[in-house]
């Protein structure tokens, strides 16, 4: 292998290795400006898009011990790599693809597992991370709030009994 090809293969392999997730997409027919638009939208999410030859992607995936991705390696291929919230990146990628009918998602890889197109579509239905945190916090706080309400109700009941006893005593004394 020529040194420049070896260098490109090393770069592809290192990007895939550093990434927490990878989406493989078909970018055929897209203009440079459209790919630049995608790259800019991904940059805000700590992700990057890179056009890769199928042979390099195949060798890089094989060296990383991924499942067989040969089904994903047809036509012009680009990879979206990143770290952070995979669902948000999937949403941005799918929104881009809906706006550009020439592009499509082929699949991906997350934590060593091969993702299908349906898996990527499923990721778009997951709420944002902050919403999930709020849901967990609400779930944890609900029993404590109910317990505080029960204690408060018992305290109020005791106060009503004491108030009634005081009024009865004042009525008997008068």
N, C-alpha and C positions, 0 to 999 in steps of 0.2 A: 504494500500500500504506500502510495506517495505521501511524503511528510505533510502536505497541506490537507490531504484527505484524513490522515490520522489525527491531525489537529482539530478538524471539524468534528470527527467522531468523538474525540475526548470532550469537546465543548458540549455536544448534545448529551453525552452520558452524564457529565457533571450537572447539567441543568435538570435532567430527569432525576438524578440522585438527590439533589438538594430540595426538590419540590415535594410538598406534601401530597399533591394531587396533580394529575395530568389529564387534559382533555385532548382528544385527537379529532381534528376536523378536516373537512374537505373545503378548500378555499378556492377551488377552480372557478374562474370567471370573474373573480373580484379584482377591482382596480387597486393600485397602490394606495390611493387616497382612502379607500374603504378599509384596507388592512391597517392603515395608520390610525383611522378612527377607532377601530377595535383595540389596537395597542394602547391608545390614550385612555380609553374607558377601563381597560384592565389594569393600567398602571396605578390607578387610585385604590385598587383592591390587592395590591402587592402581588400582581400576576403579570406574566409576560407571554406574548405570542411569538412563535418563531416558525418560519417555513423550514421544513426538513425533508430531505430525500428519504423515501421509504426504506432504502437499503441501510442508511445510517440509523434510522429509528429502530429498525429490526435488530441490528447488531447491538445498539445501546440497550434495548429492552432485554435482549438475551443475556448481555453481560451483567445486568442487574437482577437476573433471575425472575423476571416477570413471566406470567402465563403467555402462551402463544398469542401474539397480536397480529398474526398474518392476515386475519380477516379484516383488520382495520387499515391495512396498507395497500389500498387501491386508489389510484388517481392522485391528484396533487394533495399533499398532506401538510398541515400545520399543527403544531402542538401548542397548547396553552398550559403553562406550568405556573404554579403558585403555592403560596402558603396562606393560612388564615381560614376564612369562612368559605368553604367550598360551595355552599348553597348560593351565596351572593354572586360568586364568579359564574356559576352555572346559569343563574338568572340573567346576568349581563350577556353571556354568550348566546343563550337562547333568544333573548330579545334582539340581539344583533342579527342572528340567523333569520328570524322572522322578518326583519326589515330588508334582508338581502337574500333573495330566494336562490341565489347561485351557491351559497355556502350551506354546509350541513355538518352536523356532529356525527362522527363515526363511532365514538365510544370514549373510553378513558381508563384511568388506573387510579385507584385510591387505596392506600395502605396495602399495596400488593395485590389487590383484587381487581380483576378486569371489569370495567363498567360497560354496560350496553347503552344504546340510545335511550331505552326506556328508563334505565337507572338515572341517566342524566336528567331526563324529564321529571322524574320523581324528586330529584334534588331541588328543582325549582319550586316545589310545593312546600318546602320546609320554611317556616317563618325565620326572620332574621335572628341572629344570635341574641341580641338585646331583648327581643320579645320572648324568646325561650327562657332567658334568665328571669324575666318578670313573671312568667308563668310558674316557674319553679319556686320563686320567692312567694308568690301568692298561695301556692299549694302548701308551702311550709308554714305560712303565717295564718292560714284559715283555722286550723285547730286551736292555735293559741288565742286567736280573736274570739272564737266561740267559747273557750274556757273562761276567758276574761268576762265575757257576757254573762255566763252562768254564775260566776262569783258575784258579779255586780247585781244580778237579779236577786240572788239570795240575800245580799246585804240590804237591798231595797225592801225585800219582804220583812226582814228583821226590823228595819226602821219603821215600817208601817205598823207592825205589831206593838213596838214600843210606843209609838205615837197614839195608837188606839188605847193602850193601857194607861197612858198619861191622861188622855181625855176622859176615860172612865173614872179615873181617880179624882180628877177635878170635878166631874159631875156628881160623884158620890159625896165629896166634901161640901158641895154647895147646897 
